[in-house]
Amino acid sequence: MPDKSRRDFLRWLAASPLLAGLDLKSCTRPPAPPVPPTAPQPLGPSAPLVTSAEQALDVFDMKAVAQHKLPPAHWGYLSTGVDGEATLRANEEAYARLYLRPRLMVDVRKLDTSVTLFGRTWPTPIFMCPVSGQLAYHPDRELGSARAAKAKDTLQILSTVGNTGVEELAQARGEPTWYQLYPTSRWDVTQALVARATRTGCPAICVTVDLPYDSNRETAARLARQDTRDCTGCHGTPAQRETTYFAKKPMFSGLKIVRGEVRAPQLTWEFVSKLRDLTKAKLLIKGLVTREDAARALGVGADGIIVSNHGGRAEDSGRGTIDSLPEVVAEVKGRIPVLVDSGVRRGSDVVKALARGATMVGIGRPYVWGLAAFGQPGVERVLDILRHELELTMGLAGTPRIKDIGPAAIGS
Ligand SMILES: Cc1cc2nc3c(=O)[nH]c(=O)nc-3n(C[C@H](O)[C@H](O)[C@H](O)COP(=O)(O)O)c2cc1C
């Protein structure tokens, strides 16, 4: 039926006494169910923006300000997961599925959140993960994070591909920090990086092994397309990105590394054994998520393991690290410390990770949200918020000391 005739017929039908008394609205089709997103959705601020670090009530207040302030490409790089971002979501959601089993009528007047690791006591088990390129988030870059880490006496790990060298960071922090090593495909580069960290006095080196390839970061790519700025000033031309860009990173200074050498798909456990022989610093392996690899780590003499999926930026298995942690802890049987990161957003998450056997619990994006939002005070506020939440959770759950937090503190 041609369009005009159909419209005439419908008009006649609507006016017809045959339809009088019928509720036509009830005849209309119900709205279609929402279509599940097939692509990662950019996260949006859920509350009015806070205007100072002190106003932030939780780390999500910082997240909203960070998203508001950062250019799309930088926000995209910070927030991205990989593929459909199943792992990114799982990291947070898996914590939400665990519940606390508060024990009541316990004397919780005195709360002690301190932990001791490798002979050093920290006021809380919360540490700051290595996050690359912090100049993209605030002009104070890693130094802002370091000063906050100093103010709050918090363990901080410097990334190989940060905008700050290990010596400068140690100065801002007031002492050498832990150093995160990316194994490039060049052994001479590894030797030089480890020698430099050792010279600076870094007490621990964390070798990140979960990125033998670049991963598929769609959100980063999508948001970079929305960014209309000319980025060559910082990132160089596409050709320079392949050749000189990485060599300009402070830790690669003088090493002439090119982009193709930054990832190391050929690595095996022999590399970690060689690394073990190269340094007397504590050697931790970051990025393990299985009992099999935990056994290998013990076999090569690692001093610790960081259970991590790179904050959902490596593979897209859809498994949160809090669910990977138990098999690693069971394999290790207390012989070396097991740390965990990815998806930690609340003090209660810290308690859950400790209950599953973690020695310390890392945050990546949350402190960088604070940095992007308000610089050093923002990072300090994030550390304060999480510490406060941790203390409250410990008080309310009847676990006044870290050692009171065992498997019975949570359920699922
Ligand atoms: C923007 C960004 C950059 C990162 N850079 C590094 C890095 O250089 N080296 C590394 O080992 N991990 C890196 N990570 C992973 C973090 O160390 C950490 O495992 C992760 O952020 C923890 O998850 P969360 O962000 O959900 O807290 C990075 C993470 C983000 C978000």
PDBQT file of the ligand as one rigid body, heavy atoms in Angstrom, charges set to zero:
ROOT
HETATM    1  C1  LIG A 501      47.455   4.110  32.702  1.00  0.00    +0.000 C 
HETATM    2  C2  LIG A 501      48.090   2.880  33.265  1.00  0.00    +0.000 A 
HETATM    3  C3  LIG A 501      49.447   2.674  33.039  1.00  0.00    +0.000 A 
HETATM    4  C4  LIG A 501      50.067   1.538  33.585  1.00  0.00    +0.000 A 
HETATM    5  N1  LIG A 501      51.410   1.381  33.408  1.00  0.00    +0.000 NA
HETATM    6  C5  LIG A 501      52.017   0.291  33.932  1.00  0.00    +0.000 A 
HETATM    7  C6  LIG A 501      53.423   0.130  33.792  1.00  0.00    +0.000 A 
HETATM    8  O1  LIG A 501      54.121   0.947  33.230  1.00  0.00    +0.000 OA
HETATM    9  N2  LIG A 501      53.969  -1.001  34.326  1.00  0.00    +0.000 N 
HETATM   10  C7  LIG A 501      53.222  -1.955  34.974  1.00  0.00    +0.000 A 
HETATM   11  O2  LIG A 501      53.760  -2.948  35.440  1.00  0.00    +0.000 OA
HETATM   12  N3  LIG A 501      51.890  -1.790  35.124  1.00  0.00    +0.000 NA
HETATM   13  C8  LIG A 501      51.293  -0.700  34.630  1.00  0.00    +0.000 A 
HETATM   14  N4  LIG A 501      49.950  -0.528  34.814  1.00  0.00    +0.000 N 
HETATM   15  C9  LIG A 501      49.205  -1.503  35.629  1.00  0.00    +0.000 C 
HETATM   16  C10 LIG A 501      49.255  -1.097  37.106  1.00  0.00    +0.000 C 
HETATM   17  O3  LIG A 501      50.538  -1.259  37.627  1.00  0.00    +0.000 OA
HETATM   18  C11 LIG A 501      48.292  -1.950  37.931  1.00  0.00    +0.000 C 
HETATM   19  O4  LIG A 501      48.561  -3.305  37.718  1.00  0.00    +0.000 OA
HETATM   20  C12 LIG A 501      46.832  -1.649  37.633  1.00  0.00    +0.000 C 
HETATM   21  O5  LIG A 501      46.634  -0.298  37.327  1.00  0.00    +0.000 OA
HETATM   22  C13 LIG A 501      45.962  -2.026  38.824  1.00  0.00    +0.000 C 
HETATM   23  O6  LIG A 501      44.616  -1.925  38.487  1.00  0.00    +0.000 OA
HETATM   24  P1  LIG A 501      43.686  -0.679  38.832  1.00  0.00    +0.000 P 
HETATM   25  O7  LIG A 501      44.081   0.420  37.906  1.00  0.00    +0.000 OA
HETATM   26  O8  LIG A 501      42.333  -1.223  38.566  1.00  0.00    +0.000 OA
HETATM   27  O9  LIG A 501      43.916  -0.321  40.279  1.00  0.00    +0.000 OA
HETATM   28  C14 LIG A 501      49.312   0.591  34.309  1.00  0.00    +0.000 A 
HETATM   29  C15 LIG A 501      47.959   0.825  34.529  1.00  0.00    +0.000 A 
HETATM   30  C16 LIG A 501      47.350   1.964  34.030  1.00  0.00    +0.000 A 
HETATM   31  C17 LIG A 501      45.907   2.197  34.322  1.00  0.00    +0.000 C 
ENDROOT
TORSDOF 0
